[in-house]
Amino acid sequence: MRLYFPVPETVGEGGVLLRNFLRSCAVSTELARAVKFHGGGFFADETPILANRRVFPGQRVWFELPEEGEGVQPGPEIPVDLRYQDAFALVFEKPPHLAVHPTLNAPAGTLANGYAAWRLQRGENPVFRPVNRLDKDTSGLVLAAQNAYAAPLLAGRVEKLYLAVAEGEMPLGPGVIDAPIGRQQGSIIGRCVTPEGKPSRTEYTILKASGGLSLAACRPVTGRTHQIRVHFASIGHPLAGDDLYGGHRDRIGRQALHCARQSFEVPAGRPVKDGFQLEIPLHYEQIVVESPLPEDMLCLFS
């Protein structure tokens, strides 16, 4: 795909160095190098241009997104539930018990493997670029970037809302857990609240409390590993089913945590014959994708 960036009148008659113009268009240094060394280079209208040359109002800078690798092993048996798609972003619904991407010990059977098969069936690049990840047993929405240009843009312009079921009946209304999180001593996976940890903040609202459980809407202001799980355990209310942090599995067989909303911004622009033309200066459109509470968590309050 080609990306087009019209040079606006605001740069002035003297123009602007291409490298500076690309920076203003949110083209990352990594992508610029890939286009230069592994792609077709940059163009001003139909003329090839180097990064140390100037572009002028009325010109249109463009480049082809470089070809990428093969991605992971395709897994056609893994269903892919697409909830949203545009030129830059994809949002998928991930069920519990499915990892987002392969690991050394689990090289297949993940959302990434299903994604690779799904893209290949459409003749599209199978490289998976998750902007955020969910733990294997956490359900809900996963945001992914369509290409290398979109990935850093989305990463800096996204907010997530989780629904969690905590053990114990907590007071209704808002609350905050502001406590540093670090690794548990002697554990590769586990995390804990510790003075030596990184600053971590979770804002939440208790929506419902009954039957010894509380339903919380949670916004992780920071993005630490297992943040919501660790924070609620630290105040004596581990998530239902989260036996890693003190929860019990008698009522649900996984941590009761669901990514219910992804709110993010994508660059505004319009499709053109062979690519996409962005508005310069960059403008963004707000996108909100939501997912309801899954049945296994909903049943905890029935």
C-alpha positions in Angstrom: 0.0 0.0 0.0 1.1 3.6 -0.7 0.8 6.4 1.7 0.4 9.9 0.4 1.1 13.1 2.3 0.3 16.5 0.5 2.8 19.2 1.5 0.7 22.1 2.9 1.1 25.8 2.2 2.0 26.3 5.9 5.6 25.0 5.3 6.3 28.2 3.3 7.9 29.0 0.0 11.3 27.8 1.2 9.9 24.3 1.7 11.1 21.8 4.3 13.6 19.0 4.4 12.0 15.7 3.6 13.2 14.1 6.9 11.5 16.9 8.9 8.3 16.6 6.8 8.2 12.9 7.4 8.6 13.4 11.1 5.7 15.8 11.1 3.7 13.1 9.3 4.4 10.7 12.2 6.6 8.5 10.0 8.9 6.7 12.5 12.7 6.6 12.1 12.5 2.8 11.9 9.9 3.0 9.1 11.9 5.7 7.2 15.0 3.5 7.3 13.0 0.5 6.1 11.6 2.5 3.2 15.0 3.8 2.3 17.0 0.5 2.6 14.4 -2.2 2.0 11.6 -0.5 0.1 11.3 1.7 -3.0 12.4 5.0 -1.4 10.5 8.3 -1.2 8.9 10.3 -3.9 7.8 13.9 -4.4 5.1 13.6 -7.0 6.8 11.3 -9.5 10.4 12.2 -8.6 12.6 10.1 -6.3 13.8 12.3 -3.4 16.4 11.8 -0.6 15.7 12.7 3.0 18.1 15.7 2.9 16.2 17.4 0.0 13.4 19.9 0.3 9.8 19.4 -0.5 7.5 22.3 -1.3 3.8 23.3 -1.0 1.6 21.7 -3.6 3.8 18.6 -3.9 2.6 15.2 -2.7 5.1 13.0 -0.9 4.5 9.3 -1.0 6.1 5.9 -0.5 5.2 2.2 -0.6 5.1 0.4 2.7 8.0 -2.1 2.5 7.3 -5.8 2.1 7.5 -7.7 5.4 8.3 -11.2 6.6 6.1 -14.3 6.5 4.7 -14.0 10.0 4.0 -17.0 12.2 2.8 -20.4 11.2 -0.8 -20.2 9.9 -3.5 -21.8 12.1 -6.7 -22.1 10.0 -8.3 -24.1 12.8 -8.3 -21.1 15.1 -11.3 -18.9 14.6 -10.8 -15.1 14.1 -13.6 -12.9 15.4 -13.1 -9.4 13.7 -15.0 -6.6 15.4 -13.6 -3.6 13.6 -11.4 -2.8 10.6 -10.1 0.3 8.8 -6.9 1.2 6.8 -4.9 1.4 10.0 -6.5 -0.7 12.8 -8.1 -4.0 13.5 -9.9 -5.1 16.6 -10.5 -8.7 17.4 -12.6 -10.5 20.1 -10.4 -13.0 21.9 -12.0 -15.8 23.9 -10.5 -17.0 27.2 -7.9 -19.7 27.1 -6.3 -18.5 23.9 -2.9 -16.8 23.9 -2.4 -13.7 21.8 0.9 -14.7 20.3 3.3 -17.7 20.3 6.0 -18.2 23.0 9.0 -20.4 23.1 7.0 -23.1 24.9 3.8 -22.6 22.9 4.8 -21.8 19.2 1.3 -22.4 17.8 -2.4 -22.4 18.7 -2.6 -18.6 19.3 -4.6 -15.7 18.0 -1.5 -14.7 15.9 -1.6 -18.1 14.2 -5.3 -17.8 13.4 -4.7 -14.2 12.2 -1.9 -15.4 9.8 -4.3 -17.9 8.2 -7.1 -15.4 8.0 -4.9 -12.8 6.2 -3.3 -15.4 3.9 -6.8 -16.5 2.8 -7.3 -13.0 1.6 -4.0 -12.6 -0.1 -2.8 -10.2 2.5 0.4 -9.9 4.6 0.1 -12.2 7.7 2.4 -10.3 10.0 0.6 -9.7 13.3 1.1 -6.4 15.1 -0.8 -6.4 18.4 -0.8 -3.0 19.9 -1.9 -4.4 23.2 -2.0 -7.9 24.6 -4.3 -9.9 26.9 -3.2 -12.7 29.2 -4.2 -16.1 27.9 -7.2 -16.5 30.2 -8.4 -12.9 29.9 -11.1 -12.4 27.3 -12.1 -9.4 25.2 -10.8 -7.0 22.7 -7.3 -6.9 21.1 -6.2 -4.0 19.0 -3.8 -4.6 16.2 -2.1 -2.4 13.6 -2.6 -2.9 9.9 0.9 -1.9 9.0 4.2 -0.5 10.3 3.1 3.1 9.9 0.0 2.6 12.1 1.6 0.6 14.9 3.4 3.4 16.8 0.5 5.8 16.2 -2.1 3.5 17.7 0.2 2.5 20.6 0.3 6.1 21.8 -3.4 6.8 21.3 -5.4 4.0 22.9 -7.2 3.6 26.2 -8.7 0.3 27.5 -11.6 -0.4 29.8 -11.8 -3.8 31.6 -14.6 -5.4 33.4 -13.4 -7.5 36.4 -15.2 -9.6 39.0 -13.4 -9.4 42.3 -14.0 -11.6 45.4 -15.8 -9.9 48.2 -18.5 -7.2 48.2 -16.9 -3.8 47.8 -18.6 -0.4 48.2 -20.3 0.9 45.1 -18.7 3.8 43.3 -15.3 5.0 42.2 -11.9 4.1 43.6 -8.2 4.2 42.9 -5.3 1.8 43.5 -2.0 3.6 43.3 0.8 1.1 44.2 4.1 0.2 42.5 4.3 -3.3 40.8 7.3 -5.5 40.4 8.3 -9.1 40.0 7.6 -11.6 42.8 10.9 -12.8 44.2 11.7 -16.3 42.8 9.0 -16.2 40.1 9.2 -15.6 36.4 5.5 -15.0 35.9 4.2 -13.6 39.2 4.0 -9.9 40.0 3.4 -8.1 43.3 3.0 -4.7 44.9 6.5 -3.7 46.1 8.3 -0.5 46.9 10.9 -1.5 44.4 8.3 -1.8 41.6 7.3 0.6 38.8 4.6 3.3 39.5 1.2 1.7 38.7 -2.3 3.2 38.9 -5.7 1.6 38.4 -8.9 3.6 38.5 -12.1 1.7 38.9 -15.8 1.9 39.6 -17.7 -0.8 41.4 -20.9 -1.3 39.4 -22.5 -4.1 41.3 -21.9 -6.1 44.5 -23.8 -9.3 45.4 -23.3 -12.9 46.2 -19.9 -12.3 47.7 -18.6 -10.7 44.5 -18.1 -7.3 43.0 -18.2 -6.2 39.3 -15.7 -3.5 38.6 -15.1 -1.3 35.5 -11.3 -0.7 35.5 -9.1 1.7 33.7 -5.4 0.9 33.9 -3.7 4.3 33.7 -0.3 2.5 33.5 0.2 -0.8 31.7 2.1 -3.1 34.0 2.0 -6.9 33.6 -1.0 -8.3 35.5 -1.8 -4.8 36.8 -5.5 -5.2 37.6 -5.1 -8.7 38.9 -2.2 -7.6 41.2 -3.8 -4.4 42.4 -7.1 -6.0 43.4 -5.3 -8.8 45.2 -3.2 -6.3 47.0 -6.4 -4.7 48.6 -7.7 -8.1 49.7 -10.1 -8.6 46.7 -8.4 -11.0 44.2 -10.3 -11.6 41.0 -12.5 -14.6 40.9 -10.8 -17.6 39.4 -7.3 -16.0 39.6 -5.6 -18.6 41.7 -2.2 -17.1 40.8 -3.0 -14.2 43.1 -5.3 -15.8 45.7 -8.6 -16.1 43.8 -10.7 -19.3 43.8 -11.8 -21.4 40.9 -15.0 -22.8 42.4 -17.2 -20.5 40.4 -15.2 -19.7 37.3 -12.3 -21.6 35.7 -10.2 -18.6 34.8 -9.5 -15.1 36.0 -12.7 -13.1 35.7 -11.2 -10.3 33.6 -12.6 -9.0 30.2 -11.3 -6.2 28.0 -14.7 -4.5 27.3 -13.7 -1.4 25.4 -10.9 -0.1 23.2 -10.9 3.6 22.5 -8.2 4.8 20.0 -7.5 7.3 17.4 -6.6 6.7 13.7 -5.3 9.2 11.2 -8.0 11.0 9.1 -7.8 10.8 5.4 -9.3 9.2 2.3 -8.7 6.1 0.2 -7.1 6.6 -3.2 -6.7 4.3 -6.1 -3.5 2.6 -4.9 -3.3 3.6 -1.2 -4.4 6.1 1.3 -3.9 9.9 1.5 -3.7 11.5 4.9 -4.6 15.0 5.9 -1.6 17.2 6.7 -1.3 18.5 9.4 -2.4 15.1 10.8 -5.9 14.9 12.1 -7.3 12.0 14.0 -10.7 10.2 14.2 -11.8 8.7 17.5 -12.9 5.1 17.3 -14.6 3.2 20.1 -15.2 -0.6 20.0 -17.1 -2.3 22.8 -17.6 -5.9 23.9 -20.3 -7.1 26.4 -19.6 -9.1 29.5 -19.0 -12.8 28.5 -21.4 -15.4 29.6 -19.1 -17.1 32.2 -18.7 -13.8 34.0 -22.3 -12.8 33.6 -23.4 -16.1 35.2 -21.5 -15.2 38.4 -24.3 -12.7 39.2 -27.3 -14.8 38.2 
